[in-house]
């Protein structure tokens, strides 16, 4: 066990020394990896927070409940009670038919036409805002309210929610595609970096194999190199995302005031940061493993 730990510590120490021998090349590789990782990570985090932020703006989708013309005050109270008991309902307001007619006369400039009517043709109504503005939540409330007594018609404002939901799905797919492409590029960068190191140490590797060194022993320092470089790239990506979040939040303050809301972008959470660092280390390890395995296979064939 001590021998195994000693070998790994030696390989890790040798890896750190090789990273410091060429500081400029190391910093450039880390910077490239950090920028590449920050693009899909920042896009995904921004889209994840956009859905929550959108609920604060004043253009929330609404559900309008129109009662039957013969609905009595007790029917109105029953519908109001059902709305209060529904967990999906955020806020609602009651619009009596007389107030609706007065608003129509004032806003539509149809006073002469409306005054010629013998009876008020408008029904009592409730305008409801839901807690969850996803299309599925709106449609569920619509279907439920349509079965309530004296509810004649339910009008659903789902276009806004559907457009937002579709845009977010496209954005997430774009973040996924971008992440896959850039991850492949990072594996290629590590592959090429390790390849150059192997070419400079080819004779040393061949001699090591001749005296009995195993492929696992030869591969170990290169794998540490790739993993550490990937870890450093993940840290650089977190710094880039954090700096971008800080800069964007300065301008979002003015935008939030226009919508009478308070919102801002949050930096990656501890769980997201740990996941990113683990993923970037895995990418570096994978690129190193592919590169070393390829060259060891060529040596064995010879």
PyMOL commands that set and color helices and strands:
alter all, ss='L'
color gray80, all
select helices_A, chain A and resi 2-21+23-54+73-85+97-108+111-115+135-145+159-200+202-210+215-258+270-301
alter helices_A, ss='H'
color red, helices_A
select strands_A, chain A and resi 62-67+89-95+125-130+151-156
alter strands_A, ss='S'
color yellow, strands_A
deselect
rebuild
show_as cartoon
